[in-house]
Amino acid sequence: MIFTIPLGWLQLKKEKLRLLVATAGVGFAVVLIFMQLGFRTALFVSAVRFHTSFDYDIVLISPKTAYMINPESFSRRRLYQAAGFSAVESVSPVYMSLAPWKNPTSSGTRAIFVVGFNPSQHVLNLPAVNANLDKIQLPDVVLFDELSRPELGPVPELFKARQTVETELINRKISVGGLFQVGTSFGLDGSVVTSDLNFLRLFPSRPEGLIDLGLIKLEPGVDPDLMRDTLDEALPDDVIVLTRQGYKDREVAYWNSTTPIGYVFTFGVIIGLVVGSIIVYQILFSDVSDHLAEYATLRAMGYPMSFLIGVVLQEAVILSVLGYLPAFAITLGLYRMAGDATRLPLEMSVERGVAVLMLTVVMCAVSGLIAVRKLRSADPAEIF
């Protein structure tokens, strides 16, 4: 069997143009799969950026809240009820909403995510935010996410040049007092954080007693899962009690199953596999047809059918590797370009690289197994 590998390679390289087309076809399918998986992962990672940045063990949200950037409010009393448990160290009410942001240079408007909280409490695990809590205590001052979409304006550049930027948020004049980094997502172009008092100034119709998020910090050593169950039984049904991981899982589940975005990316992976399989099948079928006499000769010499199938499978594996390697390099460049353009976390991981390689090998091997049906006609009596 040691001669099957060079035999498969010799057959492939004999038709250089066909080999080039096959390699390009497999490479195209691999790039498509990589990009779909990359965007799918970026969707989930970016969707929970704020979930990860908040400092909490347990969170309270309204049952009507589908996803974070479109929250429904609930009574702040539920959070204070939770604070009555001895295992709870502290609670923090958070206000959140989308609002029209005016580009300070072009005067165009675009929706931005506004987060308000009490600056005297540790709410975000973001050093840049915590270093500027004194600034957002001033009236009409916000901190701007410098990883926001450029359509919101060159705020980071202007701030670093002047140390102050003035614009309008919900038709109210505000000042940017500092920068922080969180990033965008598929539903979020940018964000600002400010004090709870400034938030209520921006949204004067919002009652102070209605909040969008209730963050709960537990005493050291308390099991979050057990405490979640305890609070869930004690609090009314107008709030949902979630652990940190449960909150992130709920957000990911929304984007993966409720919206069509997760389905689109998964479907794109399937399309990539189908396209690659068809290309490899056509190439291998043509190769088997062109060398049918040679395969019949091998049969006449006593080689079993399993040997012939092994040769075709070796060709399939060689094609998968030849197509994967350049596609991997191309994908790295595309990830960088798309990441810079969209501000999404498009990064290659070892796990994804290995998974796509194995998927490519399986894709080509399946196509090879389908193509070997032609070998059944490699009957020496009929060929000769």
Secondary structure by P-SEA (a helix, b strand, c coil): ccaaaaaaaaaaacaaaaaaaaaaaaaaaaaaaaaaaaaaaaaaaaaacccccccccbbbbbcccccccccccccaaaaaaaaccccccbbbbbbbbbbbbccccccbbbbbbbbbccccccccccaaaaacccccccccbbbbcccccccccaaaaaaaaccbbbbbcccbbbbbcbbbbbbcccccccbbbbcaaaaaaaccccccccccbbbbbbcccccaaaaaaaaaaaccccbbbbcaaaaaaaaaaaaacccaaaaaaaaaaaaaaaaaaaaaaaaaaaaaaaaaaaaaaaaaacccaaaaaaaaaaaaaaaaaaaaaaaaaaaaaaaaaaaaaccccccccaaaaaaaaaaaaaaaaaaaaaaccccccccccccc
